């Protein structure tokens, strides 16, 4: 959930370094490459679980 929030906020503000670092971390924590790519692009990804979806909505 933390990585979902960081990538969502990072994409909103165009924080490229933050996105770079946390894209790696998100994949290491088990998020798929397609979800990470969508979050980094500022797009709501398909396939989020309930907690991740709530985190995305709040962020």
KOLGU-4560 file (N, C-alpha, C; in nm, 3 decimals, padded with zeros to 5 digits):
<recs>
<n_xx: 00.082 n_yy: -00.118 n_zz: 00.000 ca_xx: 00.000 ca_yy: 00.000 ca_zz: 00.000 c_xx: 00.087 c_yy: 00.125 c_zz: 00.000 mol: A seq: 1 type: UNK>
<n_xx: 00.197 n_yy: 00.119 n_zz: 00.073 ca_xx: 00.285 ca_yy: 00.235 ca_zz: 00.079 c_xx: 00.337 c_yy: 00.272 c_zz: -00.060 mol: A seq: 2 type: UNK>
<n_xx: 00.378 n_yy: 00.171 n_zz: -00.135 ca_xx: 00.432 ca_yy: 00.198 ca_zz: -00.269 c_xx: 00.324 c_yy: 00.251 c_zz: -00.363 mol: A seq: 3 type: UNK>
<n_xx: 00.201 n_yy: 00.204 n_zz: -00.348 ca_xx: 00.090 ca_yy: 00.257 ca_zz: -00.428 c_xx: 00.075 c_yy: 00.406 c_zz: -00.400 mol: A seq: 4 type: UNK>
<n_xx: 00.076 n_yy: 00.443 n_zz: -00.274 ca_xx: 00.061 ca_yy: 00.584 ca_zz: -00.237 c_xx: 00.177 c_yy: 00.667 c_zz: -00.289 mol: A seq: 5 type: UNK>
<n_xx: 00.299 n_yy: 00.620 n_zz: -00.272 ca_xx: 00.416 ca_yy: 00.696 ca_zz: -00.315 c_xx: 00.416 c_yy: 00.714 c_zz: -00.466 mol: A seq: 6 type: UNK>
<n_xx: 00.388 n_yy: 00.609 n_zz: -00.541 ca_xx: 00.387 ca_yy: 00.620 ca_zz: -00.687 c_xx: 00.273 c_yy: 00.709 c_zz: -00.736 mol: A seq: 7 type: UNK>
<n_xx: 00.160 n_yy: 00.704 n_zz: -00.669 ca_xx: 00.046 ca_yy: 00.788 ca_zz: -00.708 c_xx: 00.080 c_yy: 00.936 c_zz: -00.687 mol: A seq: 8 type: UNK>
<n_xx: 00.132 n_yy: 00.969 n_zz: -00.571 ca_xx: 00.167 ca_yy: 01.108 ca_zz: -00.542 c_xx: 00.287 c_yy: 01.151 c_zz: -00.627 mol: A seq: 9 type: UNK>
<n_xx: 00.383 n_yy: 01.064 n_zz: -00.643 ca_xx: 00.500 ca_yy: 01.096 ca_zz: -00.724 c_xx: 00.464 c_yy: 01.127 c_zz: -00.869 mol: A seq: 10 type: UNK>
<n_xx: 00.370 n_yy: 01.052 n_zz: -00.924 ca_xx: 00.329 ca_yy: 01.078 ca_zz: -01.062 c_xx: 00.253 c_yy: 01.210 c_zz: -01.073 mol: A seq: 11 type: UNK>
<n_xx: 00.175 n_yy: 01.244 n_zz: -00.971 ca_xx: 00.101 ca_yy: 01.370 ca_zz: -00.972 c_xx: 00.195 c_yy: 01.490 c_zz: -00.977 mol: A seq: 12 type: UNK>
<n_xx: 00.306 n_yy: 01.481 n_zz: -00.906 ca_xx: 00.399 ca_yy: 01.593 ca_zz: -00.899 c_xx: 00.518 c_yy: 01.580 c_zz: -00.994 mol: A seq: 13 type: UNK>
<n_xx: 00.520 n_yy: 01.475 n_zz: -01.074 ca_xx: 00.628 ca_yy: 01.457 ca_zz: -01.170 c_xx: 00.763 c_yy: 01.436 c_zz: -01.106 mol: A seq: 14 type: UNK>
<n_xx: 00.766 n_yy: 01.369 n_zz: -00.993 ca_xx: 00.889 ca_yy: 01.346 ca_zz: -00.916 c_xx: 00.962 c_yy: 01.224 c_zz: -00.974 mol: A seq: 15 type: UNK>
<n_xx: 01.041 n_yy: 01.247 n_zz: -01.080 ca_xx: 01.104 ca_yy: 01.136 ca_zz: -01.152 c_xx: 01.197 c_yy: 01.052 c_zz: -01.065 mol: A seq: 16 type: UNK>
<n_xx: 01.279 n_yy: 01.114 n_zz: -00.981 ca_xx: 01.369 ca_yy: 01.035 ca_zz: -00.897 c_xx: 01.289 c_yy: 00.948 c_zz: -00.801 mol: A seq: 17 type: UNK>
<n_xx: 01.187 n_yy: 01.006 n_zz: -00.740 ca_xx: 01.102 ca_yy: 00.931 ca_zz: -00.647 c_xx: 01.035 c_yy: 00.814 c_zz: -00.719 mol: A seq: 18 type: UNK>
<n_xx: 00.987 n_yy: 00.838 n_zz: -00.839 ca_xx: 00.925 ca_yy: 00.731 ca_zz: -00.917 c_xx: 01.026 c_yy: 00.622 c_zz: -00.950 mol: A seq: 19 type: UNK>
<n_xx: 01.144 n_yy: 00.661 n_zz: -00.993 ca_xx: 01.246 ca_yy: 00.564 ca_zz: -01.029 c_xx: 01.276 c_yy: 00.470 c_zz: -00.913 mol: A seq: 20 type: UNK>
<n_xx: 01.301 n_yy: 00.526 n_zz: -00.797 ca_xx: 01.337 ca_yy: 00.445 ca_zz: -00.681 c_xx: 01.220 c_yy: 00.356 c_zz: -00.638 mol: A seq: 21 type: UNK>
<n_xx: 01.101 n_yy: 00.412 n_zz: -00.635 ca_xx: 00.988 ca_yy: 00.336 ca_zz: -00.583 c_xx: 00.926 c_yy: 00.242 c_zz: -00.686 mol: A seq: 22 type: UNK>
<n_xx: 00.954 n_yy: 00.260 n_zz: -00.814 ca_xx: 00.915 ca_yy: 00.159 ca_zz: -00.913 c_xx: 00.990 c_yy: 00.028 c_zz: -00.882 mol: A seq: 23 type: UNK>
<n_xx: 01.117 n_yy: 00.041 n_zz: -00.852 ca_xx: 01.198 ca_yy: -00.076 ca_zz: -00.818 c_xx: 01.146 c_yy: -00.142 c_zz: -00.690 mol: A seq: 24 type: UNK>
<n_xx: 01.120 n_yy: -00.060 n_zz: -00.589 ca_xx: 01.072 ca_yy: -00.113 ca_zz: -00.461 c_xx: 00.935 c_yy: -00.179 c_zz: -00.477 mol: A seq: 25 type: UNK>
<n_xx: 00.846 n_yy: -00.118 n_zz: -00.553 ca_xx: 00.711 ca_yy: -00.172 ca_zz: -00.571 c_xx: 00.717 c_yy: -00.311 c_zz: -00.634 mol: A seq: 26 type: UNK>
<n_xx: 00.801 n_yy: -00.326 n_zz: -00.734 ca_xx: 00.815 ca_yy: -00.458 ca_zz: -00.797 c_xx: 00.876 c_yy: -00.558 c_zz: -00.699 mol: A seq: 27 type: UNK>
<n_xx: 00.970 n_yy: -00.514 n_zz: -00.617 ca_xx: 01.031 ca_yy: -00.603 ca_zz: -00.518 c_xx: 00.928 c_yy: -00.648 c_zz: -00.414 mol: A seq: 28 type: UNK>
<n_xx: 00.830 n_yy: -00.561 n_zz: -00.385 ca_xx: 00.725 ca_yy: -00.596 ca_zz: -00.289 c_xx: 00.610 c_yy: -00.673 c_zz: -00.353 mol: A seq: 29 type: UNK>
<n_xx: 00.617 n_yy: -00.700 n_zz: -00.484 ca_xx: 00.519 ca_yy: -00.787 ca_zz: -00.547 c_xx: 00.417 c_yy: -00.723 c_zz: -00.638 mol: A seq: 30 type: UNK>
<n_xx: 00.425 n_yy: -00.591 n_zz: -00.659 ca_xx: 00.332 ca_yy: -00.530 ca_zz: -00.754 c_xx: 00.378 c_yy: -00.565 c_zz: -00.896 mol: A seq: 31 type: UNK>
<n_xx: 00.284 n_yy: -00.592 n_zz: -00.984 ca_xx: 00.319 ca_yy: -00.629 ca_zz: -01.120 c_xx: 00.375 c_yy: -00.509 c_zz: -01.196 mol: A seq: 32 type: UNK>
<n_xx: 00.450 n_yy: -00.538 n_zz: -01.302 ca_xx: 00.507 ca_yy: -00.432 ca_zz: -01.383 c_xx: 00.400 c_yy: -00.345 c_zz: -01.445 mol: A seq: 33 type: UNK>
<n_xx: 00.286 n_yy: -00.403 n_zz: -01.483 ca_xx: 00.180 ca_yy: -00.324 ca_zz: -01.545 c_xx: 00.115 c_yy: -00.229 c_zz: -01.444 mol: A seq: 34 type: UNK>
<n_xx: 00.098 n_yy: -00.274 n_zz: -01.320 ca_xx: 00.043 ca_yy: -00.186 ca_zz: -01.216 c_xx: 00.140 c_yy: -00.073 c_zz: -01.186 mol: A seq: 35 type: UNK>
<n_xx: 00.268 n_yy: -00.106 n_zz: -01.173 ca_xx: 00.369 ca_yy: -00.004 ca_zz: -01.146 c_xx: 00.375 c_yy: 00.098 c_zz: -01.259 mol: A seq: 36 type: UNK>
<n_xx: 00.371 n_yy: 00.051 n_zz: -01.383 ca_xx: 00.375 ca_yy: 00.142 ca_zz: -01.498 c_xx: 00.253 c_yy: 00.233 c_zz: -01.500 mol: A seq: 37 type: UNK>
<n_xx: 00.136 n_yy: 00.179 n_zz: -01.471 ca_xx: 00.015 ca_yy: 00.260 ca_zz: -01.468 c_xx: 00.021 c_yy: 00.366 c_zz: -01.358 mol: A seq: 38 type: UNK>
<n_xx: 00.062 n_yy: 00.326 n_zz: -01.240 ca_xx: 00.073 ca_yy: 00.422 ca_zz: -01.130 c_xx: 00.172 c_yy: 00.533 c_zz: -01.164 mol: A seq: 39 type: UNK>
<n_xx: 00.285 n_yy: 00.497 n_zz: -01.221 ca_xx: 00.386 ca_yy: 00.596 ca_zz: -01.255 c_xx: 00.339 c_yy: 00.691 c_zz: -01.365 mol: A seq: 40 type: UNK>
<n_xx: 00.248 n_yy: 00.643 n_zz: -01.449 ca_xx: 00.195 ca_yy: 00.726 ca_zz: -01.557 c_xx: 00.074 c_yy: 00.808 c_zz: -01.513 mol: A seq: 41 type: UNK>
<n_xx: 00.031 n_yy: 00.789 n_zz: -01.389 ca_xx: -00.083 ca_yy: 00.864 ca_zz: -01.339 c_xx: -00.217 c_yy: 00.805 c_zz: -01.379 mol: A seq: 42 type: UNK>
<n_xx: -00.218 n_yy: 00.678 n_zz: -01.411 ca_xx: -00.339 ca_yy: 00.607 ca_zz: -01.453 c_xx: -00.379 c_yy: 00.508 c_zz: -01.345 mol: A seq: 43 type: UNK>
<n_xx: -00.508 n_yy: 00.503 n_zz: -01.316 ca_xx: -00.557 ca_yy: 00.404 ca_zz: -01.217 c_xx: -00.543 c_yy: 00.263 c_zz: -01.278 mol: A seq: 44 type: UNK>
<n_xx: -00.462 n_yy: 00.180 n_zz: -01.217 ca_xx: -00.438 ca_yy: 00.047 ca_zz: -01.275 c_xx: -00.552 c_yy: -00.051 c_zz: -01.247 mol: A seq: 45 type: UNK>
<n_xx: -00.566 n_yy: -00.145 n_zz: -01.336 ca_xx: -00.655 ca_yy: -00.258 ca_zz: -01.315 c_xx: -00.583 c_yy: -00.358 c_zz: -01.226 mol: A seq: 46 type: UNK>
<n_xx: -00.657 n_yy: -00.430 n_zz: -01.145 ca_xx: -00.599 ca_yy: -00.538 ca_zz: -01.068 c_xx: -00.551 c_yy: -00.502 c_zz: -00.928 mol: A seq: 47 type: UNK>
<n_xx: -00.584 n_yy: -00.383 n_zz: -00.880 ca_xx: -00.550 ca_yy: -00.351 ca_zz: -00.742 c_xx: -00.642 c_yy: -00.428 c_zz: -00.648 mol: A seq: 48 type: UNK>
<n_xx: -00.588 n_yy: -00.473 n_zz: -00.534 ca_xx: -00.676 ca_yy: -00.536 ca_zz: -00.435 c_xx: -00.752 c_yy: -00.424 c_zz: -00.362 mol: A seq: 49 type: UNK>
<n_xx: -00.842 n_yy: -00.460 n_zz: -00.273 ca_xx: -00.926 ca_yy: -00.360 ca_zz: -00.206 c_xx: -00.844 c_yy: -00.256 c_zz: -00.130 mol: A seq: 50 type: UNK>
<n_xx: -00.745 n_yy: -00.300 n_zz: -00.054 ca_xx: -00.663 ca_yy: -00.206 ca_zz: 00.024 c_xx: -00.583 c_yy: -00.114 c_zz: -00.067 mol: A seq: 51 type: UNK>
<n_xx: -00.528 n_yy: -00.169 n_zz: -00.174 ca_xx: -00.452 ca_yy: -00.088 ca_zz: -00.268 c_xx: -00.541 c_yy: 00.014 c_zz: -00.338 mol: A seq: 52 type: UNK>
<n_xx: -00.664 n_yy: -00.026 n_zz: -00.373 ca_xx: -00.757 ca_yy: 00.064 ca_zz: -00.440 c_xx: -00.797 c_yy: 00.180 c_zz: -00.347 mol: A seq: 53 type: UNK>
<n_xx: -00.819 n_yy: 00.151 n_zz: -00.220 ca_xx: -00.851 ca_yy: 00.256 ca_zz: -00.123 c_xx: -00.731 c_yy: 00.349 c_zz: -00.108 mol: A seq: 54 type: UNK>
<n_xx: -00.612 n_yy: 00.294 n_zz: -00.101 ca_xx: -00.491 ca_yy: 00.376 ca_zz: -00.090 c_xx: -00.478 c_yy: 00.467 c_zz: -00.211 mol: A seq: 55 type: UNK>
<n_xx: -00.503 n_yy: 00.413 n_zz: -00.329 ca_xx: -00.495 ca_yy: 00.494 ca_zz: -00.451 c_xx: -00.596 c_yy: 00.608 c_zz: -00.447 mol: A seq: 56 type: UNK>
<n_xx: -00.719 n_yy: 00.577 n_zz: -00.408 ca_xx: -00.824 ca_yy: 00.679 ca_zz: -00.402 c_xx: -00.790 c_yy: 00.792 c_zz: -00.302 mol: A seq: 57 type: UNK>
<n_xx: -00.735 n_yy: 00.755 n_zz: -00.191 ca_xx: -00.699 ca_yy: 00.856 ca_zz: -00.089 c_xx: -00.581 c_yy: 00.939 c_zz: -00.136 mol: A seq: 58 type: UNK>
<n_xx: -00.481 n_yy: 00.873 n_zz: -00.195 ca_xx: -00.361 ca_yy: 00.946 ca_zz: -00.242 c_xx: -00.397 c_yy: 01.038 c_zz: -00.355 mol: A seq: 59 type: UNK>
</recs>
